[in-house]
């Protein structure tokens, strides 16, 4: 199973992408508010369930967060859920 979330922002530099899952990291272009914990928590939960979390982005293009985890009961579960923006 895969969940994909894409934003409509200006993108994230290659240097910042690996840091997005670190606790308390906030990208310089992040909106006001928050503590930089959201993606770190999401990644940890997904990993505890045997999955993975990745971010794909480059400056000038929208960022995409992809959460991949084992099927939920049905071995043939190949659905992909795409959330158009966050």
ROSE-4610 file (N, C-alpha, C; in Angstrom, 1 decimal, always signed):
// ROSE-4610
residu = [X/X/X/X/X/X/X/X/X/X/X/X/X/X/X/X/X/X/X/X/X/X/X/X/X/X/X/X/X/X/X/X/X/X/X/X/X/X/X/X/X/X/X/X/X/X/X/X/X/X/X/X/X/X/X/X/X/X/X/X/X/X/X/X/X/X/X/X/X/X/X/X/X/X/X/X/X/X/X/X/X/X/X/X/X/X/X/X/X/X/X/X/X/X/X/X/X/X/X/X/X/X/X/X/X/X/X/X/X/X/X/X/X/X/X/X/X/X/X/X/X/X/X/X/X/X/X/X/X/X/X/X/X/X/X/X/X/X/X/X/X/X/X/X/X/X/X/X/X/X/X/X/X/X/X/X/X/X/X/X/X/X/X/X/X/X/X/X/X/X/X/X/X/X/X/X/X/X/X/X/X/X/X/X/X/X/X/X/X/X/X/X/X/X/X/X/X/X/X/X/X/X/X/X/X/X/X/X/X/X/X/X/X/X/X/X/X/X/X/X/X/X/X/X/X/X/X/X/X/X/X/X/X/X/X/X/X/X/X/X/X/X/X/X/X/X/X/X/X/X/X/X/X/X/X/X/X/X]
num = [1/1/1/2/2/2/3/3/3/4/4/4/5/5/5/6/6/6/7/7/7/8/8/8/9/9/9/10/10/10/11/11/11/12/12/12/13/13/13/14/14/14/15/15/15/16/16/16/17/17/17/18/18/18/19/19/19/20/20/20/21/21/21/22/22/22/23/23/23/24/24/24/25/25/25/26/26/26/27/27/27/28/28/28/29/29/29/30/30/30/31/31/31/32/32/32/33/33/33/34/34/34/35/35/35/36/36/36/37/37/37/38/38/38/39/39/39/40/40/40/41/41/41/42/42/42/43/43/43/44/44/44/45/45/45/46/46/46/47/47/47/48/48/48/49/49/49/50/50/50/51/51/51/52/52/52/53/53/53/54/54/54/55/55/55/56/56/56/57/57/57/58/58/58/59/59/59/60/60/60/61/61/61/62/62/62/63/63/63/64/64/64/65/65/65/66/66/66/67/67/67/68/68/68/69/69/69/70/70/70/71/71/71/72/72/72/73/73/73/74/74/74/75/75/75/76/76/76/77/77/77/78/78/78/79/79/79/80/80/80/81/81/81/82/82/82/83/83/83/84/84/84/85/85/85/86/86/86]
x = [+0.9/+0.0/+0.9/+0.4/+1.2/+0.3/+0.8/+0.1/+1.0/+0.6/+1.4/+0.7/+1.5/+1.0/+1.9/+1.3/+2.1/+1.6/+2.6/+2.2/+2.2/+1.9/+2.0/+3.0/+4.0/+5.0/+6.1/+7.2/+8.3/+9.4/+9.2/+10.2/+11.1/+12.0/+12.9/+14.3/+15.3/+16.7/+17.1/+18.0/+18.5/+19.2/+19.8/+20.5/+19.5/+18.3/+17.3/+16.4/+16.3/+15.4/+15.7/+16.9/+17.2/+16.9/+16.9/+16.7/+15.2/+14.4/+12.9/+12.3/+12.9/+12.4/+13.1/+14.0/+14.7/+13.8/+13.8/+13.0/+13.5/+12.5/+12.7/+13.3/+13.4/+13.9/+12.8/+13.0/+12.0/+12.7/+12.2/+12.8/+12.6/+13.6/+13.5/+12.2/+11.7/+10.5/+9.2/+9.3/+8.1/+7.2/+5.9/+5.0/+5.2/+4.8/+4.9/+4.2/+4.7/+4.0/+4.6/+4.3/+4.8/+6.2/+6.6/+7.8/+8.7/+8.4/+9.2/+9.2/+8.1/+7.9/+7.1/+6.2/+5.2/+5.8/+6.7/+7.3/+8.1/+8.8/+9.6/+8.7/+7.5/+6.6/+6.0/+5.6/+5.0/+6.0/+7.2/+8.2/+8.4/+8.5/+8.7/+7.5/+6.3/+5.1/+5.1/+5.4/+5.4/+6.5/+7.7/+8.8/+8.4/+7.7/+7.3/+6.4/+5.7/+4.7/+5.3/+6.7/+7.4/+7.4/+7.1/+7.1/+8.2/+8.1/+9.1/+8.4/+9.2/+8.7/+9.8/+9.5/+10.5/+9.9/+10.8/+10.4/+11.2/+10.5/+11.1/+10.8/+11.8/+11.5/+12.8/+12.6/+13.7/+13.2/+14.1/+13.7/+12.9/+11.8/+10.9/+9.8/+9.8/+8.8/+8.2/+7.0/+6.2/+7.0/+6.8/+7.4/+6.4/+6.9/+6.0/+6.5/+5.7/+6.0/+5.3/+6.0/+5.5/+5.7/+4.5/+4.5/+4.2/+5.1/+4.9/+4.8/+3.8/+3.8/+3.2/+3.4/+2.9/+1.4/+0.8/-0.6/-1.3/-2.5/-3.3/-4.3/-3.7/-4.5/-4.7/-4.8/-5.0/-3.6/-3.1/-1.8/-1.8/-3.0/-3.0/-3.4/-3.3/-3.7/-2.6/-2.9/-2.0/-2.5/-3.5/-4.1/-3.1/-3.1/-2.3/-3.3/-3.1/-3.9/-3.1/-3.6/-2.9/-3.7/-3.1/-3.7/-3.1/-4.0/-3.4/-2.6/-2.8/-2.0/-2.2/-1.2/-1.4/-1.3]
y = [-1.2/+0.0/+1.2/+2.2/+3.5/+4.7/+5.7/+6.9/+8.0/+8.8/+9.9/+11.2/+12.2/+13.5/+14.5/+15.3/+16.3/+17.7/+18.6/+20.0/+20.8/+22.1/+23.0/+24.1/+23.8/+24.8/+25.0/+25.7/+26.0/+24.9/+23.8/+22.8/+22.9/+21.9/+21.8/+21.4/+22.1/+21.8/+20.4/+19.9/+18.5/+18.3/+19.4/+19.3/+19.2/+19.8/+19.8/+18.5/+17.9/+16.7/+15.6/+15.2/+14.2/+14.6/+15.9/+16.4/+16.5/+16.4/+16.6/+15.6/+14.4/+13.5/+13.5/+14.5/+14.7/+15.4/+15.0/+15.7/+17.1/+18.0/+19.4/+20.2/+19.5/+20.2/+21.0/+22.2/+23.0/+23.7/+23.4/+24.0/+25.5/+26.2/+27.7/+28.3/+27.6/+28.1/+27.6/+26.9/+26.4/+27.5/+27.2/+28.2/+28.4/+29.5/+29.7/+28.7/+28.4/+27.4/+26.0/+25.2/+23.8/+23.7/+22.4/+22.2/+21.3/+21.0/+20.1/+18.7/+18.2/+16.8/+15.9/+16.5/+15.8/+14.7/+15.0/+14.0/+13.0/+13.4/+12.4/+11.4/+11.8/+10.9/+10.0/+10.5/+9.7/+8.7/+9.0/+8.1/+6.9/+7.3/+6.3/+5.3/+5.8/+4.9/+4.0/+4.5/+3.7/+2.6/+3.0/+2.0/+0.9/+1.3/+0.3/-0.7/-0.4/-1.3/-1.9/-1.8/-2.5/-1.7/-0.4/+0.4/+1.4/+2.4/+3.4/+4.7/+5.8/+7.2/+7.8/+8.5/+9.2/+10.5/+11.4/+12.7/+12.9/+13.4/+13.7/+15.2/+16.0/+17.4/+18.0/+19.1/+19.9/+21.3/+22.3/+23.7/+24.0/+24.8/+25.1/+24.2/+23.0/+22.0/+21.5/+21.0/+20.6/+19.4/+19.3/+18.2/+17.1/+15.8/+14.7/+13.8/+13.5/+12.6/+11.3/+10.2/+8.9/+7.9/+7.4/+6.4/+5.1/+4.1/+2.8/+1.8/+0.9/-0.1/-1.4/-2.5/-3.8/-3.7/-4.6/-4.7/-4.9/-4.4/-4.5/-5.7/-6.9/-8.1/-8.8/-8.1/-8.7/-8.7/-9.9/-10.0/-9.3/-9.2/-8.5/-7.1/-6.5/-5.1/-4.2/-3.6/-2.7/-1.3/-1.0/+0.4/+1.4/+2.5/+3.7/+4.8/+5.5/+6.6/+7.9/+8.8/+10.0/+11.2/+12.0/+13.2/+14.3/+15.1/+16.1/+17.2/+17.6/+18.6/+18.6/+19.3/+19.5/+20.9]
z = [+0.0/+0.0/+0.0/-0.7/-0.8/-0.6/+0.1/+0.2/-0.2/-1.1/-1.7/-1.5/-0.9/-0.6/-1.3/-2.2/-2.9/-2.5/-2.3/-2.0/-3.2/-3.1/-4.2/-4.0/-3.1/-2.8/-3.8/-3.4/-4.3/-4.3/-3.6/-3.6/-2.4/-2.3/-1.2/-1.8/-1.3/-1.8/-1.5/-2.3/-2.1/-0.7/-0.2/+1.1/+2.2/+2.1/+3.1/+3.2/+2.0/+2.0/+3.0/+3.2/+4.2/+5.6/+5.9/+7.2/+7.6/+6.6/+6.9/+7.9/+8.0/+9.0/+10.3/+10.5/+11.8/+12.8/+14.0/+15.0/+15.2/+15.3/+15.5/+14.3/+13.1/+12.0/+11.3/+11.0/+10.3/+9.1/+7.9/+6.7/+6.8/+6.3/+6.3/+5.7/+4.7/+4.0/+4.7/+5.8/+6.5/+7.0/+7.0/+7.5/+9.0/+9.6/+11.0/+11.8/+13.0/+13.8/+13.7/+14.6/+14.6/+15.2/+15.5/+16.2/+15.4/+14.2/+13.4/+13.8/+14.3/+14.8/+13.8/+13.0/+12.3/+11.4/+10.5/+9.6/+10.4/+11.4/+12.2/+12.9/+13.4/+14.0/+13.0/+11.8/+10.8/+10.3/+10.1/+9.6/+10.7/+11.9/+13.0/+13.0/+12.9/+13.0/+11.7/+10.6/+9.4/+9.5/+9.9/+10.1/+11.1/+12.2/+13.2/+12.6/+11.5/+10.8/+9.6/+9.4/+8.3/+7.0/+7.1/+5.9/+5.8/+4.9/+4.7/+4.4/+4.6/+4.2/+3.5/+2.4/+1.6/+1.1/+0.8/+0.3/-1.0/-2.0/-3.3/-3.6/-3.9/-4.2/-4.8/-5.5/-5.9/-6.0/-5.9/-5.9/-7.2/-7.0/-8.1/-8.4/-7.8/-8.0/-6.7/-6.8/-5.6/-4.9/-3.6/-2.9/-2.8/-2.8/-2.7/-1.5/-0.6/+0.5/+0.2/+0.2/-0.1/+1.1/+1.5/+2.6/+2.0/+2.2/+1.7/+2.9/+2.9/+4.0/+3.4/+4.1/+3.7/+3.6/+2.7/+2.5/+3.9/+4.0/+5.2/+5.1/+5.2/+5.2/+3.9/+2.8/+1.5/+0.7/+0.4/-0.3/-1.6/-2.3/-3.6/-3.5/-2.4/-2.2/-2.8/-3.9/-4.7/-4.8/-4.1/-4.2/-3.8/-4.5/-4.3/-4.0/-2.8/-2.4/-2.7/-3.5/-3.8/-3.2/-2.4/-1.8/-2.7/-3.4/-4.3/-3.7/-2.5/-1.9/-0.4/+0.3/+1.7/+2.0]
